[in-house]
Amino acid sequence: MTSVLPTDLTVQDLDAALDGFRAAVGAEHVLTDAEQLREFRDPYWFAGWDDYEASAVVQPESVEELQAIVQTANDHGIPLWVSSQGRNNGYGGSSPRVRGAVVVNLRRMNRVLEINGESAYAVVEPGVSFFELYEAVRASGHRLWISVPDLGWGSVVGNALEYGVGYTPYGEHSANVCGLEVVLPSGELVRTGPGAISNGRAWHVYRRSFGPSFDGLFFQSSLGIVTRMGVWLMPEPECYLPGWVMVPRDDDLGPMVDTLRELMLGGSITGYPMILSPVAAASVFTDRAHWYQGEGVLPEEAIERICSELGFGRWTMRFAIHGDEAIVDHRFAKVQEAFGRIRGANVVGSPQEVIEKILFQHEVFGHQRFLMQFSVGTLPHDRVMRAIELYGTEVAPVVRREVARRTHAPAPEGAPAA
Ligand SMILES: Cc1cc2nc3c(=O)[nH]c(=O)nc-3n(C[C@H](O)[C@H](O)[C@H](O)COP(=O)(O)OP(=O)(O)OC[C@H]3O[C@@H](n4cnc5c(N)ncnc54)[C@H](O)[C@@H]3O)c2cc1C
């Protein structure tokens, strides 16, 4: 049994509220055991840190159960904290901001209520994870894409309400929400937009309504508990081209961002990009001690080694282009031309272009190994295999020959003896 209490409340107050919660959702869905609560704290915390500990977790299965929980909490003055999947790890997990609050966790409300292929949207309950929505869309047979964050275990609702992001053109998740159902702190239920009209059929396709819109009140706030959300889905594009750009010098970051802005505003890059430093990229494959065992920040020399040994640029950017094939080809040509203005920027392109860029990087770094990440996500397997084949048969032999020639070339006249 937990020993944590909400501020200013007694054990008797909490017990009375817990009895009310048990009556609402069933005793097995009210968690108070310290072992059960462990899952609902941020796993990155130190073991003994209990500043943001919950007193209990309640898991309703329906809107009516949730309304009963809110009513009980009001009756006993219990602070509530909401999570959907409650896996916002690294940002506090599902731990409450107010110590001793009761966590209302919505994992059991996990139905995909609708997938509309014609108008390209889904309607979900808060516990639906990205994995579950993906499976449901696949099972529906509609050629629609969902936009996911790096981890698929979180909920579509929790992520969008926290302004989460993904990588497709629909990657600003809050911008693709349409129509909410919300339990207010009073326990009342509201529906936003046309959802408020009885028999309204435009709830999840049209955001406005008569009078003011108030959907925004429920994003990054504690002003209501969202129980249903419409989310727009992206029709599968004819062509999807993921790409990487690497620049060899630290000073190239400014021009890289300027070029990216120009390409995004112009519509040539359609997905949400990510720019990685070599240290962030190396942390995916290796640990810090591999590069440096001293105190403080990594020295320049270690960062140079990461770039040359792992084959990353000094800055590395992931981007994507979506659309009909002819349009994607045209946009890719613009991307190549724009980044080509940064000397040594390595944009994935034809084998000859890649050869030239790797060799220029070799001029700068003198590296002996080159690592190329082909695709994170959805590039079809046969295309990945074809890219690997091109690297092996067309790029690597030429690069090896040229590097060997450079290494063994006689020193220029007048050069000091080694
Ligand atoms: C390694 C790693 C990589 C990550 N990558 C990404 C990424 O690429 N993009 C990204 O956006 N995030 C990322 N995250 C953060 C996080 O995992 C995701 O955002 C995840 O989708 C959060 O979902 P959740 O259901 O666990 O959120 P929850 O913990 O359930 O909710 C988050 C917050 O939203 C509010 N909330 C939740 N549900 C409701 C509701 N029904 N009504 C009202 N308010 C509610 C609450 O304040 C809650 O604390 C990453 C995390 C890690 C650890």
The ligand as an SDF file (V2000), in Angstrom:
LIG
                    3D

 53 58  0  0  0  0  0  0  0  0999 V2000
   13.6330    7.4870  -26.7860 C   0  0  0  0  0  0  0  0  0  0  0  0
   12.4190    8.3820  -26.9220 C   0  0  0  0  0  0  0  0  0  0  0  0
   12.1120    8.9210  -28.1650 C   0  0  0  0  0  0  0  0  0  0  0  0
   10.9970    9.7610  -28.3050 C   0  0  0  0  0  0  0  0  0  0  0  0
   10.7410   10.2870  -29.5490 N   0  0  0  0  0  0  0  0  0  0  0  0
    9.7080   11.1330  -29.7050 C   0  0  0  0  0  0  0  0  0  0  0  0
    9.4300   11.7220  -30.9950 C   0  0  0  0  0  0  0  0  0  0  0  0
   10.0970   11.4640  -32.0060 O   0  0  0  0  0  0  0  0  0  0  0  0
    8.3870   12.5960  -31.0670 N   0  0  0  0  0  0  0  0  0  0  0  0
    7.6090   12.8940  -29.9820 C   0  0  0  0  0  0  0  0  0  0  0  0
    6.6680   13.6720  -30.1330 O   0  0  0  0  0  0  0  0  0  0  0  0
    7.8480   12.3330  -28.7720 N   0  0  0  0  0  0  0  0  0  0  0  0
    8.8660   11.4720  -28.5880 C   0  0  0  0  0  0  0  0  0  0  0  0
    9.0990   10.9060  -27.3550 N   0  0  0  0  0  0  0  0  0  0  0  0
    8.2420   11.2720  -26.2200 C   0  0  0  0  0  0  0  0  0  0  0  0
    7.0560   10.2710  -25.9350 C   0  0  0  0  0  0  0  0  0  0  0  0
    7.4940    8.9360  -25.8740 O   0  0  0  0  0  0  0  0  0  0  0  0
    5.9580   10.3650  -26.9620 C   0  0  0  0  0  0  0  0  0  0  0  0
    5.5760   11.7110  -27.1380 O   0  0  0  0  0  0  0  0  0  0  0  0
    4.7350    9.5070  -26.6250 C   0  0  0  0  0  0  0  0  0  0  0  0
    3.9210    9.4310  -27.7610 O   0  0  0  0  0  0  0  0  0  0  0  0
    3.9430   10.0330  -25.4730 C   0  0  0  0  0  0  0  0  0  0  0  0
    2.7100    9.3110  -25.4280 O   0  0  0  0  0  0  0  0  0  0  0  0
    2.0590    8.7780  -24.0850 P   0  0  0  0  0  0  0  0  0  0  0  0
    0.7670    8.1840  -24.4140 O   0  0  0  0  0  0  0  0  0  0  0  0
    3.0130    7.9160  -23.3390 O   0  0  0  0  0  0  0  0  0  0  0  0
    1.8670   10.1400  -23.3140 O   0  0  0  0  0  0  0  0  0  0  0  0
    1.2350   10.2970  -21.8870 P   0  0  0  0  0  0  0  0  0  0  0  0
    2.2980   10.1590  -20.8490 O   0  0  0  0  0  0  0  0  0  0  0  0
    0.0330    9.4250  -21.7350 O   0  0  0  0  0  0  0  0  0  0  0  0
    0.7160   11.8060  -21.9800 O   0  0  0  0  0  0  0  0  0  0  0  0
    1.5940   12.8910  -21.9930 C   0  0  0  0  0  0  0  0  0  0  0  0
    0.8920   14.0750  -21.3010 C   0  0  0  0  0  0  0  0  0  0  0  0
   -0.2090   14.5110  -22.1070 O   0  0  0  0  0  0  0  0  0  0  0  0
   -1.3210   14.8500  -21.2810 C   0  0  0  0  0  0  0  0  0  0  0  0
   -2.4210   13.9120  -21.5970 N   0  0  0  0  0  0  0  0  0  0  0  0
   -2.2840   12.6140  -21.9650 C   0  0  0  0  0  0  0  0  0  0  0  0
   -3.4740   12.0840  -22.2340 N   0  0  0  0  0  0  0  0  0  0  0  0
   -4.3940   13.0350  -22.0170 C   0  0  0  0  0  0  0  0  0  0  0  0
   -5.7990   13.0810  -22.1420 C   0  0  0  0  0  0  0  0  0  0  0  0
   -6.4970   12.0270  -22.5760 N   0  0  0  0  0  0  0  0  0  0  0  0
   -6.4280   14.2380  -21.8570 N   0  0  0  0  0  0  0  0  0  0  0  0
   -5.7400   15.3260  -21.4410 C   0  0  0  0  0  0  0  0  0  0  0  0
   -4.4050   15.3410  -21.3240 N   0  0  0  0  0  0  0  0  0  0  0  0
   -3.7320   14.2130  -21.6100 C   0  0  0  0  0  0  0  0  0  0  0  0
   -0.8760   14.7250  -19.8430 C   0  0  0  0  0  0  0  0  0  0  0  0
   -0.3790   15.9890  -19.4030 O   0  0  0  0  0  0  0  0  0  0  0  0
    0.2860   13.7480  -19.9380 C   0  0  0  0  0  0  0  0  0  0  0  0
    1.2310   13.9350  -18.9250 O   0  0  0  0  0  0  0  0  0  0  0  0
   10.1860   10.0570  -27.1800 C   0  0  0  0  0  0  0  0  0  0  0  0
   10.4900    9.4970  -25.9270 C   0  0  0  0  0  0  0  0  0  0  0  0
   11.6010    8.6720  -25.7870 C   0  0  0  0  0  0  0  0  0  0  0  0
   11.8750    8.0810  -24.4300 C   0  0  0  0  0  0  0  0  0  0  0  0
  1  2  1  0
  2  3  1  0
  2 52  2  0
  3  4  2  0
  4  5  1  0
  4 50  1  0
  5  6  2  0
  6  7  1  0
  6 13  1  0
  7  8  2  0
  7  9  1  0
  9 10  1  0
 10 11  2  0
 10 12  1  0
 12 13  2  0
 13 14  1  0
 14 15  1  0
 14 50  1  0
 15 16  1  0
 16 17  1  0
 16 18  1  0
 18 19  1  0
 18 20  1  0
 20 21  1  0
 20 22  1  0
 22 23  1  0
 23 24  1  0
 24 25  2  0
 24 26  1  0
 24 27  1  0
 27 28  1  0
 28 29  2  0
 28 30  1  0
 28 31  1  0
 31 32  1  0
 32 33  1  0
 33 34  1  0
 33 48  1  0
 34 35  1  0
 35 36  1  0
 35 46  1  0
 36 37  1  0
 36 45  1  0
 37 38  2  0
 38 39  1  0
 39 40  1  0
 39 45  2  0
 40 41  1  0
 40 42  2  0
 42 43  1  0
 43 44  2  0
 44 45  1  0
 46 47  1  0
 46 48  1  0
 48 49  1  0
 50 51  2  0
 51 52  1  0
 52 53  1  0
M  END
$$$$
